Amino acid sequence: MTNLNPERPLGEFREGDDVRFVFKVFDTISGRPQTGAFPAAWMDKINPDKPVDCGRKIVSFIEGGLLSRPELDLNVYYVLTLNDDNTINVVDPLFSFGGSQLLAQIQLASTGYDWVVKEDQSEFYVSLPDANKVAFVNTTKMKNYHNVDIPGQPKEIALQPDEHYLWLGYDLPGHFESISGVAVVDTQEKSLAKVIKTGVGPHQVLHGTGNDLTFVSNQGSGTVSVIDIQSLEKIEDIQVADSPVSMAYSHKADAIYVVNGLSGNITVIDAKKGHIITEIEGEKGNNKIAFSPDGRLGFLLNPRTHKIHILDAATNTIVQSADADAQPDEVSFSDELAYVRHLGSEIIWMIPLDVVGKKGDEVPLIDFTGGQHPPAKDAPENGAPGIVQAPGANAVLVSNYLDRSIYYYREGMAAPSGHFSTYGKRPKAVQVIDKSIEETSLGTYETTVQMRTPGDYEVSLYMDVPSFMECFPVTVLPDEEKELEKLKNSLGPLSIRYLSGSQMHKVGQESALRFELMDLRTQQPVSQLKDVKLMTMNSAGKGQLSITAVESDVEGVYETQFTLDEKGVHYLYISCPSRGLTYNNPQFLTLYASE
């Protein structure tokens, strides 16, 4: 375990700290790193009165009963929905999709349009056109902690491969014929690095696998701008067939494929050299393109003719076509399937990737219902996907705007396995933040979590193949600042130390009281207070109000006189309005009066 707070001593962990768990797995016989394993881990508080055997505890976590949920599950992922207002829902799908838990609701400066997640899942970025900003969101705290102003309305968003710069295509509201372009944001400095005018928008931003060139489409100008990442200067404008409405990168061909909105033709641009390789004849109405995970097959959608065309990047030809449901508008991928969503139908089409790509063959189509309504019906325009793959499974999550739901579909099933509510919000898009353990190098598995509460914990580690169970202790210390804040909220801003000796008093007899007032944070005496008062009260609610106390000759020590008029138990309270100390603070003194 490594604390990501550099100020912490080695091996010290406190509540609120971000901690990286690293598990190194080796074969005991050969000593070689065990790669391709799927370790699971949990962190739970130790109950000294009810010790639990390590193996039994792990079995209870695997079975996933609600009464056996650990304090921290190191194998979880969170489902995020980009809503139609200025919020993002963060949902924990628990252990099954029969129920759900709203963990957080992230507040943004305005409605989000598009988003992108860092590879290590530590944060993501959201474009906010109505606020002219891009939001930085921390995935540990699930909070929008920073915004960067953009000189226009940012929409499409892209993170270059090394994640140093965030690129946002922006338009100028009210001046759509004006030249606009991209805003470049430094993700480390969290500031605007440069604004580059490229042409008339709307714009889409795309990168290859390297960190050399950025490609920006200029739909109103009929061009694609090529920008040098190192100098942040525009190199050239490539004139394409007509109006670039969609771009996609194929790492198999190392080329940018640009769909032209008027002709439907596809312009192919070399991603390294930045020049046109060829133009592929397409069908009028083509408006979107996306490539399969292996980078070979490009899926073209034509909502006008209700068709799907499959392009082979190896030959730069369209090899297959299929009739789809009404108005195909989005294509997403799992490892094995392409998922096609439709604007005019609730049916999601699935296309097996391992059997398509052969010229002239019929495209096999499988389907399932993605809700009661077409998933994107009536949803505002946005650039984020509505179907994403679920981590660790051949399954996808489908957002449905009118249903106010996210559907979970496992491949091979006839219908979704379940769904969960978005708590009254209409989801425009869905995203997954994967906090589960991942293999980062041969035999090394890592994840990062935030320590929630102080205490003595036990980390339980489990692997199925090879079979392995182990538990080890971890102590999480309280955070001094948080504990002080809790104490302040409980006691008030001043601590009271009573200096009078006896709590026994005579009815009607005047008694002296001395006490010291100290600043709760610094524990230093507080002097020159002019509004320190006392109140006494018995169990019947009778007593004396507003007894004034004055500072003695000792700094921070105050004194006064009081009497108790009835026999029995009395309570004495102290207040100081100027320092926020009220009578209802729990630092009262119990007194006894006798005759």
C-alpha positions as CSV (number, residue, x, y, z in Angstrom):
1,M,0.0,0.0,0.0
2,T,1.3,3.4,-0.9
3,N,-0.2,6.7,0.3
4,L,-0.5,9.2,-2.6
5,N,-0.2,12.1,-0.1
6,P,3.6,12.8,-0.2
7,E,3.5,14.5,3.2
8,R,2.5,11.3,5.0
9,P,5.3,9.1,6.6
10,L,5.9,5.7,5.0
11,G,3.2,3.3,6.0
12,E,0.9,5.9,7.6
13,F,-2.7,6.1,6.3
14,R,-5.4,8.6,7.5
15,E,-9.0,9.0,6.7
16,G,-9.5,10.9,3.4
17,D,-6.1,9.8,2.0
18,D,-6.0,8.3,-1.5
19,V,-4.1,5.0,-1.2
20,R,-2.8,2.8,-4.0
21,F,-3.0,-0.9,-3.4
22,V,-0.4,-2.9,-5.3
23,F,-0.6,-6.7,-5.3
24,K,2.4,-8.6,-6.9
25,V,1.5,-12.2,-7.7
26,F,4.2,-14.8,-8.4
27,D,4.2,-18.5,-9.2
28,T,5.6,-20.3,-6.1
29,I,7.3,-23.0,-8.2
30,S,8.9,-21.0,-11.0
31,G,9.0,-17.6,-9.3
32,R,7.6,-16.0,-12.4
33,P,5.0,-13.2,-12.3
34,Q,1.5,-14.6,-12.5
35,T,-0.1,-12.7,-15.4
36,G,-3.7,-12.8,-16.5
37,A,-5.1,-13.4,-13.0
38,F,-8.2,-11.8,-11.7
39,P,-7.6,-10.9,-8.0
40,A,-10.4,-9.5,-5.8
41,A,-9.9,-7.6,-2.6
42,W,-12.0,-6.0,0.1
43,M,-11.3,-3.9,3.2
44,D,-13.4,-4.2,6.3
45,K,-13.2,-3.1,9.9
46,I,-12.0,-5.6,12.5
47,N,-14.5,-6.3,15.2
48,P,-12.4,-7.5,18.2
49,D,-15.5,-9.0,19.9
50,K,-16.5,-11.1,16.9
51,P,-13.3,-12.3,15.0
52,V,-14.1,-13.9,11.7
53,D,-12.0,-16.4,9.9
54,C,-10.3,-15.0,6.8
55,G,-11.7,-17.7,4.4
56,R,-15.2,-17.3,5.8
57,K,-15.1,-13.6,5.5
58,I,-14.0,-13.8,1.8
59,V,-16.8,-16.3,1.0
60,S,-19.4,-13.9,2.5
61,F,-18.0,-11.0,0.3
62,I,-18.1,-13.2,-2.8
63,E,-21.7,-14.2,-2.1
64,G,-22.5,-10.5,-1.8
65,G,-25.2,-10.4,0.8
66,L,-26.3,-7.0,1.9
67,L,-25.4,-7.8,5.5
68,S,-21.9,-8.7,4.6
69,R,-20.9,-5.7,2.5
70,P,-17.3,-4.6,3.3
71,E,-16.4,-1.0,4.2
72,L,-14.4,-0.8,0.9
73,D,-14.9,-3.0,-2.1
74,L,-11.7,-2.8,-4.3
75,N,-13.5,-4.5,-7.2
76,V,-16.2,-2.0,-8.0
77,Y,-17.1,0.2,-10.8
78,Y,-19.5,3.1,-10.8
79,V,-22.1,4.1,-13.4
80,L,-22.3,7.8,-14.3
81,T,-25.2,9.4,-16.2
82,L,-24.8,12.8,-17.9
83,N,-28.2,14.3,-17.2
84,D,-30.3,16.8,-19.0
85,D,-29.8,19.4,-16.3
86,N,-26.6,20.5,-14.6
87,T,-26.0,17.2,-12.8
88,I,-24.2,13.9,-13.1
89,N,-25.5,10.9,-11.2
90,V,-23.0,8.4,-9.6
91,V,-24.6,5.0,-9.1
92,D,-23.2,1.9,-7.4
93,P,-24.9,-1.0,-9.1
94,L,-24.3,-3.1,-5.9
95,F,-23.8,-6.8,-6.6
96,S,-26.7,-7.2,-9.0
97,F,-28.9,-5.0,-11.1
98,G,-32.0,-5.7,-9.0
99,G,-31.3,-2.6,-6.9
100,S,-29.1,0.5,-7.0
101,Q,-27.6,3.1,-4.8
102,L,-27.2,6.7,-5.6
103,L,-23.7,7.5,-4.2
104,A,-23.4,11.1,-5.3
105,Q,-24.9,13.8,-7.6
106,I,-22.2,15.9,-9.1
107,Q,-23.2,19.6,-9.6
108,L,-21.9,21.3,-12.7
109,A,-21.9,25.0,-13.8
110,S,-24.4,24.1,-16.6
111,T,-25.6,21.1,-18.6
112,G,-22.8,18.8,-19.9
113,Y,-22.4,18.1,-23.6
114,D,-19.5,15.6,-23.9
115,W,-17.0,14.0,-21.5
116,V,-13.8,12.0,-21.5
117,V,-12.1,9.9,-18.8
118,K,-8.4,9.7,-18.0
119,E,-6.9,6.2,-18.5
120,D,-6.2,5.7,-14.8
121,Q,-9.8,6.7,-14.1
122,S,-8.7,9.3,-11.5
123,E,-10.7,12.1,-13.1
124,F,-12.8,13.1,-16.1
125,Y,-13.6,16.2,-18.0
126,V,-17.0,17.6,-19.1
127,S,-17.6,20.3,-21.7
128,L,-20.2,22.8,-20.6
129,P,-21.4,24.9,-23.6
130,D,-23.9,27.0,-21.7
131,A,-21.3,28.1,-19.2
132,N,-18.4,28.4,-21.7
133,K,-16.3,26.1,-19.4
134,V,-14.8,22.7,-19.1
135,A,-15.3,20.9,-15.7
136,F,-12.6,18.9,-14.0
137,V,-14.2,16.1,-11.9
138,N,-12.3,14.0,-9.3
139,T,-13.5,10.4,-9.3
140,T,-12.4,9.6,-5.7
141,K,-14.4,12.4,-4.2
142,M,-16.9,12.5,-7.1
143,K,-16.8,16.3,-7.2
144,N,-16.4,19.0,-9.8
145,Y,-13.3,20.6,-8.2
146,H,-12.1,23.0,-11.0
147,N,-13.4,24.8,-14.1
148,V,-11.5,26.3,-17.0
149,D,-13.1,29.2,-19.0
150,I,-13.3,28.7,-22.7
151,P,-13.7,31.6,-25.1
152,G,-16.8,30.1,-26.8
153,Q,-19.2,27.2,-26.4
154,P,-17.1,24.0,-26.0
155,K,-18.7,20.8,-27.3
156,E,-16.8,17.9,-28.7
157,I,-13.9,17.0,-26.3
158,A,-10.8,14.8,-26.8
159,L,-7.8,13.9,-24.6
160,Q,-4.5,13.4,-26.5
161,P,-2.8,10.0,-25.9
162,D,-0.3,11.3,-23.3
163,E,-3.1,13.2,-21.6
164,H,-1.1,16.4,-21.3
165,Y,-3.6,18.5,-23.3
166,L,-7.3,18.4,-23.4
167,W,-8.8,19.6,-26.7
168,L,-12.3,21.1,-27.1
169,G,-13.9,22.1,-30.3
170,Y,-15.8,25.4,-29.6
171,D,-18.3,27.5,-31.4
172,L,-19.2,31.2,-31.0
173,P,-22.8,31.6,-29.8
174,G,-24.7,33.9,-32.1
175,H,-21.9,34.0,-34.6
176,F,-22.1,30.6,-36.3
177,E,-20.6,31.9,-39.6
178,S,-17.6,33.2,-37.7
179,I,-14.3,31.3,-37.6
180,S,-13.9,29.3,-34.4
181,G,-11.8,26.3,-33.6
182,V,-10.2,24.5,-30.6
183,A,-9.4,25.4,-27.1
184,V,-6.3,23.6,-25.7
185,V,-6.3,23.0,-21.9
186,D,-3.3,21.9,-19.9
187,T,-4.5,19.1,-17.7
188,Q,-1.5,19.5,-15.3
189,E,-1.7,23.3,-14.9
190,K,-5.5,23.2,-15.1
191,S,-5.5,26.3,-17.3
192,L,-6.1,27.3,-20.9
193,A,-2.9,26.8,-22.9
194,K,-4.0,28.2,-26.3
195,V,-6.9,29.0,-28.5
196,I,-6.5,28.0,-32.2
197,K,-8.9,29.3,-34.8
198,T,-9.3,26.6,-37.5
199,G,-12.5,27.5,-39.5
200,V,-16.2,27.6,-39.4
201,G,-17.7,25.0,-37.1
202,P,-19.2,22.8,-35.7
203,H,-15.9,21.0,-35.0
204,Q,-14.8,17.5,-34.0
205,V,-11.3,16.8,-32.6
206,L,-9.3,13.6,-33.2
207,H,-5.9,12.1,-32.4
208,G,-4.0,9.2,-33.7
209,T,-1.9,7.0,-31.4
210,G,1.0,9.4,-31.2
211,N,1.3,12.9,-29.7
212,D,2.3,14.6,-32.9
213,L,-0.8,15.8,-34.7
214,T,-4.3,16.8,-33.9
215,F,-7.1,16.8,-36.5
216,V,-10.0,19.3,-36.3
217,S,-12.9,19.2,-38.6
218,N,-14.5,22.5,-39.7
219,Q,-18.0,21.6,-41.0
220,G,-18.8,25.0,-42.2
221,S,-15.5,25.5,-44.1
222,G,-15.3,22.0,-45.6
223,T,-11.8,21.4,-44.2
224,V,-9.9,19.4,-41.7
225,S,-7.2,21.4,-39.9
226,V,-3.9,19.7,-38.9
227,I,-2.3,21.0,-35.8
228,D,1.2,20.3,-34.5
229,I,0.9,19.3,-30.8
230,Q,4.4,20.4,-29.8
231,S,4.1,23.9,-31.1
232,L,0.3,24.2,-30.9
233,E,0.4,25.8,-34.3
234,K,-1.9,25.0,-37.3
235,I,0.1,23.4,-40.0
236,E,-2.5,23.3,-42.8
237,D,-6.1,23.0,-43.8
238,I,-7.0,19.9,-45.8
239,Q,-9.9,20.5,-48.2
240,V,-12.2,17.5,-48.1
241,A,-15.1,16.5,-50.4
242,D,-17.7,18.8,-48.9
243,S,-18.8,19.1,-45.2
244,P,-17.1,16.9,-42.6
245,V,-19.7,15.8,-40.1
246,S,-18.0,12.8,-38.5
247,M,-14.4,11.5,-38.1
248,A,-12.9,8.3,-36.7
249,Y,-9.4,7.0,-36.3
250,S,-8.3,3.5,-37.4
251,H,-5.1,2.4,-35.7
252,K,-5.0,-0.6,-38.1
253,A,-4.6,1.8,-41.1
254,D,-3.1,4.7,-39.0
255,A,-5.6,6.9,-40.8
256,I,-8.4,9.4,-40.2
257,Y,-11.7,8.6,-41.9
258,V,-13.9,11.7,-42.5
259,V,-17.5,11.4,-43.4
260,N,-18.7,14.2,-45.8
261,G,-22.3,15.2,-44.9
262,L,-23.5,16.2,-48.4
263,S,-22.1,13.5,-50.6
264,G,-21.8,10.7,-48.0
265,N,-18.3,10.0,-49.3
266,I,-15.4,9.2,-46.9
267,T,-12.1,11.1,-47.2
268,V,-9.1,9.1,-45.8
269,I,-6.2,11.1,-44.3
270,D,-2.8,9.7,-43.4
271,A,-2.5,10.3,-39.6
272,K,1.3,10.6,-39.6
273,K,1.8,12.8,-42.7
274,G,-1.5,14.7,-42.7
275,H,-2.4,14.3,-46.4
276,I,-5.3,12.7,-48.2
277,I,-4.7,9.0,-49.1
278,T,-8.0,8.3,-51.0
279,E,-11.7,9.1,-51.1
280,I,-14.2,6.3,-50.7
281,E,-17.6,6.6,-52.5
282,G,-20.4,6.5,-50.0
283,E,-24.1,6.9,-49.8
284,K,-25.8,10.3,-49.4
285,G,-27.1,10.5,-45.8
286,N,-24.1,8.9,-44.2
287,N,-23.4,11.0,-41.0
288,K,-21.4,8.9,-38.5
289,I,-18.5,6.5,-38.5
290,A,-16.9,4.5,-35.7
291,F,-14.2,1.7,-35.8
292,S,-14.3,-1.7,-34.1
293,P,-11.7,-2.2,-31.3
294,D,-9.2,-3.9,-33.7
295,G,-9.3,-0.8,-35.9
296,R,-10.1,-2.7,-39.1
297,L,-13.9,-2.3,-39.6
298,G,-15.6,1.1,-39.8
299,F,-19.3,1.2,-39.2
300,L,-21.1,3.9,-41.2
301,L,-24.6,4.9,-40.2
302,N,-27.2,6.4,-42.5
303,P,-30.4,7.5,-40.7
304,R,-31.8,8.8,-44.0
305,T,-31.9,5.5,-45.7
306,H,-31.9,3.4,-42.4
307,K,-28.8,1.5,-43.4
308,I,-25.5,0.4,-41.8
309,H,-22.5,0.1,-44.1
310,I,-19.3,-1.7,-43.1
311,L,-15.9,-0.3,-44.4
312,D,-12.8,-2.4,-44.5
313,A,-9.7,-0.2,-43.6
314,A,-7.4,-2.8,-45.1
315,T,-8.8,-2.2,-48.6
316,N,-10.6,1.2,-48.1
317,T,-13.8,-0.2,-49.6
318,I,-17.3,-0.7,-48.3
319,V,-17.7,-4.4,-48.1
320,Q,-21.2,-4.9,-46.6
321,S,-24.4,-3.1,-46.0
322,A,-27.5,-3.9,-43.9
323,D,-31.0,-2.5,-43.4
324,A,-31.4,-1.3,-39.9
325,D,-34.3,-0.1,-37.9
326,A,-35.5,3.4,-38.1
327,Q,-32.8,6.0,-38.1
328,P,-29.6,4.4,-36.7
329,D,-27.8,7.1,-34.8
330,E,-25.0,5.6,-32.7
331,V,-22.7,2.6,-32.8
332,S,-20.8,1.4,-29.8
333,F,-18.6,-1.7,-29.3
334,S,-17.9,-4.4,-26.8
335,D,-15.1,-6.9,-27.3
336,E,-17.2,-9.1,-29.5
337,L,-20.2,-7.1,-30.7
338,A,-21.2,-3.8,-32.4
339,Y,-24.3,-2.2,-30.9
340,V,-26.4,0.0,-33.1
341,R,-28.9,2.4,-31.5
342,H,-31.9,3.9,-33.4
343,L,-33.7,7.2,-33.0
344,G,-37.0,5.7,-34.2
345,S,-37.0,2.4,-32.4
346,E,-36.4,0.9,-29.0
347,I,-34.6,-2.0,-30.6
348,I,-30.8,-2.3,-30.3
349,W,-29.1,-4.2,-33.1
350,M,-26.1,-6.3,-32.4
351,I,-23.6,-7.3,-35.0
352,P,-21.0,-10.1,-34.2
353,L,-17.6,-8.7,-35.1
354,D,-16.0,-12.1,-35.8
355,V,-18.3,-12.9,-38.7
356,V,-18.4,-9.6,-40.6
357,G,-16.0,-7.9,-43.0
358,K,-16.4,-10.4,-45.9
359,K,-17.4,-8.6,-49.1
360,G,-20.9,-9.4,-50.2
361,D,-21.9,-11.5,-47.2
362,E,-25.1,-10.8,-45.4
363,V,-24.7,-8.9,-42.2
364,P,-26.1,-11.0,-39.3
365,L,-28.3,-8.9,-37.0
366,I,-29.4,-9.9,-33.5
367,D,-31.5,-7.6,-31.4
368,F,-32.8,-6.8,-27.9
369,T,-35.1,-4.1,-26.5
370,G,-33.3,-1.1,-25.0
371,G,-36.3,0.1,-23.0
372,Q,-39.9,1.1,-23.4
373,H,-39.0,4.1,-25.6
374,P,-36.2,4.6,-28.2
375,P,-33.2,5.2,-26.0
376,A,-32.3,8.7,-27.4
377,K,-35.8,9.9,-28.2
378,D,-36.3,13.6,-27.3
379,A,-32.8,13.8,-25.8
380,P,-31.0,17.1,-26.3
381,E,-28.0,17.0,-28.7
382,N,-24.8,15.8,-27.0
383,G,-21.5,14.2,-28.0
384,A,-21.3,11.4,-25.4
385,P,-22.2,7.8,-26.0
386,G,-25.4,6.3,-24.8
387,I,-24.1,2.7,-24.8
388,V,-20.9,1.6,-23.1
389,Q,-19.3,-1.7,-22.1
390,A,-19.5,-2.8,-18.5
391,P,-16.1,-3.7,-17.0
392,G,-15.2,-7.3,-16.5
393,A,-18.1,-8.7,-18.5
394,N,-19.4,-9.2,-22.0
395,A,-22.2,-6.8,-21.2
396,V,-23.2,-3.2,-21.9
397,L,-25.1,-0.4,-20.2
398,V,-27.8,1.5,-22.2
399,S,-29.1,4.9,-21.2
400,N,-32.7,5.6,-22.0
401,Y,-33.7,9.2,-21.8
402,L,-37.5,9.0,-21.6
403,D,-37.4,5.9,-19.4
404,R,-35.2,7.6,-16.9
405,S,-33.3,4.4,-16.6
406,I,-30.0,2.6,-17.4
407,Y,-30.4,-1.0,-18.8
408,Y,-27.9,-3.7,-18.3
409,Y,-27.6,-6.2,-21.1
410,R,-25.4,-9.3,-20.9
411,E,-24.4,-10.8,-24.3
412,G,-26.3,-13.9,-25.2
413,M,-29.5,-13.0,-23.4
414,A,-32.8,-12.3,-25.1
415,A,-33.4,-9.2,-23.1
416,P,-31.7,-6.9,-20.6
417,S,-30.9,-8.6,-17.3
418,G,-32.2,-5.6,-15.4
419,H,-32.2,-1.9,-15.0
420,F,-31.8,0.8,-12.4
421,S,-33.4,4.2,-12.0
422,T,-31.6,7.5,-12.5
423,Y,-33.6,9.0,-9.6
424,G,-35.9,11.2,-11.7
425,K,-33.1,12.5,-14.0
426,R,-33.2,12.1,-17.7
427,P,-29.9,10.6,-18.8
428,K,-28.4,11.8,-22.1
429,A,-25.4,9.5,-21.9
430,V,-23.8,6.9,-19.7
431,Q,-20.2,6.3,-18.6
432,V,-18.3,3.9,-16.4
433,I,-15.6,4.6,-13.9
434,D,-13.7,1.4,-13.3
435,K,-12.2,1.3,-9.8
436,S,-11.5,-2.5,-9.9
437,I,-8.1,-4.1,-9.6
438,E,-6.2,-4.0,-13.0
439,E,-3.0,-5.6,-14.1
440,T,-0.6,-2.7,-14.7
441,S,2.5,-4.8,-15.6
442,L,3.3,-8.5,-15.6
443,G,2.0,-10.0,-12.3
444,T,1.4,-6.6,-10.8
445,Y,-2.2,-5.6,-10.0
446,E,-3.3,-2.2,-8.8
447,T,-6.2,0.0,-7.7
448,T,-6.6,3.3,-5.9
449,V,-9.2,4.0,-3.2
450,Q,-9.9,6.7,-0.6
451,M,-9.8,5.8,3.1
452,R,-13.2,6.6,4.5
453,T,-13.2,6.4,8.2
454,P,-10.5,5.7,10.9
455,G,-10.1,2.3,12.5
456,D,-8.4,-1.0,12.4
457,Y,-9.1,-2.8,9.2
458,E,-8.4,-6.1,7.5
459,V,-7.7,-6.4,3.8
460,S,-8.9,-9.6,2.2
461,L,-7.3,-10.8,-1.0
462,Y,-8.8,-13.6,-3.1
463,M,-8.0,-15.3,-6.4
464,D,-9.9,-18.2,-8.0
465,V,-7.1,-19.3,-10.4
466,P,-4.7,-20.0,-9.0
467,S,-6.6,-20.5,-5.8
468,F,-5.5,-18.1,-3.1
469,M,-6.9,-16.4,0.1
470,E,-5.0,-14.1,2.4
471,C,-5.9,-11.4,4.9
472,F,-3.7,-8.7,6.5
473,P,-4.3,-5.8,8.9
474,V,-4.2,-2.1,8.1
475,T,-4.7,0.8,10.5
476,V,-6.4,4.0,9.3
477,L,-5.7,7.0,11.6
478,P,-8.1,9.9,12.1
479,D,-7.4,13.1,10.2
480,E,-6.6,15.7,12.8
481,E,-8.2,18.5,10.9
482,K,-11.4,16.5,10.3
483,E,-11.5,15.4,13.9
484,L,-11.1,19.0,15.1
485,E,-13.9,20.1,12.8
486,K,-16.1,17.4,14.2
487,L,-15.2,18.5,17.7
488,K,-15.9,22.1,16.8
489,N,-19.3,21.2,15.4
490,S,-20.1,19.3,18.5
491,L,-18.6,21.5,21.2
492,G,-18.5,24.9,19.6
493,P,-15.5,27.1,18.8
494,L,-14.4,27.4,22.5
495,S,-13.4,24.7,24.9
496,I,-14.4,25.2,28.5
497,R,-12.3,24.1,31.5
498,Y,-14.0,24.4,34.9
499,L,-11.6,25.4,37.7
500,S,-14.1,25.4,40.6
501,G,-13.5,22.5,43.0
502,S,-16.8,21.4,44.4
503,Q,-20.0,20.6,42.6
504,M,-21.9,20.5,46.0
505,H,-23.7,23.7,47.0
506,K,-26.1,25.0,49.6
507,V,-29.6,26.3,48.5
508,G,-29.6,30.1,48.5
509,Q,-25.9,30.4,49.2
510,E,-23.8,32.5,46.9
511,S,-21.1,30.4,45.1
512,A,-18.1,31.4,43.1
513,L,-17.3,29.9,39.7
514,R,-14.0,30.1,37.8
515,F,-13.5,28.7,34.3
516,E,-11.0,29.0,31.4
517,L,-12.0,29.6,27.8
518,M,-9.6,28.3,25.1
519,D,-9.7,28.4,21.3
520,L,-10.6,24.8,20.3
521,R,-8.2,24.8,17.3
522,T,-5.1,26.3,19.0
523,Q,-5.9,25.4,22.6
524,Q,-4.7,28.9,23.6
525,P,-6.5,31.0,26.3
526,V,-9.0,33.5,24.8
527,S,-9.0,36.8,26.7
528,Q,-10.8,40.2,26.6
529,L,-14.2,38.6,25.9
530,K,-17.0,41.0,27.1
531,D,-20.1,38.9,26.5
532,V,-19.5,35.7,28.5
533,K,-22.6,34.7,30.3
534,L,-24.0,31.8,32.5
535,M,-27.3,30.1,32.8
536,T,-28.4,27.7,35.5
537,M,-31.4,25.3,35.2
538,N,-32.9,22.5,37.2
539,S,-34.8,19.4,35.9
540,A,-38.0,21.4,36.0
541,G,-36.5,24.1,33.8
542,K,-36.2,26.7,36.5
543,G,-33.0,28.7,37.1
544,Q,-31.1,31.9,36.5
545,L,-30.5,33.5,33.1
546,S,-27.8,35.9,31.8
547,I,-25.3,35.8,34.7
548,T,-22.4,37.9,33.5
549,A,-18.8,36.6,33.9
550,V,-15.7,38.8,33.8
551,E,-12.1,38.1,33.1
552,S,-10.0,37.6,36.2
553,D,-6.4,38.7,36.6
554,V,-5.4,35.5,34.8
555,E,-5.5,35.6,31.0
556,G,-8.5,33.6,29.6
557,V,-9.9,32.8,33.1
558,Y,-13.3,34.2,33.8
559,E,-15.3,34.3,37.1
560,T,-18.7,35.1,38.5
561,Q,-21.1,34.4,41.4
562,F,-24.3,32.4,41.3
563,T,-26.9,30.9,43.6
564,L,-29.1,27.8,43.4
565,D,-32.6,28.5,44.7
566,E,-33.9,24.9,44.9
567,K,-32.8,21.6,46.2
568,G,-31.7,19.0,43.7
569,V,-29.7,18.6,40.5
570,H,-28.9,21.7,38.5
571,Y,-27.1,22.3,35.2
572,L,-24.8,25.2,34.4
573,Y,-24.2,26.4,30.8
574,I,-21.8,29.0,29.4
575,S,-22.3,31.1,26.3
576,C,-20.2,33.7,24.3
577,P,-22.2,35.0,21.3
578,S,-19.2,37.0,19.9
579,R,-17.3,33.7,19.5
580,G,-20.2,31.6,18.4
581,L,-20.5,29.7,21.6
582,T,-24.2,29.1,22.4
583,Y,-25.9,27.7,25.5
584,N,-26.8,24.5,23.8
585,N,-23.1,23.3,23.6
586,P,-22.5,20.0,25.5
587,Q,-19.8,21.5,27.8
588,F,-22.2,22.0,30.7
589,L,-21.5,21.5,34.4
590,T,-23.7,19.3,36.7
591,L,-24.3,20.8,40.2
592,Y,-26.0,19.5,43.3
593,A,-27.9,21.8,45.8
594,S,-28.8,20.7,49.4
595,E,-30.4,22.5,52.3
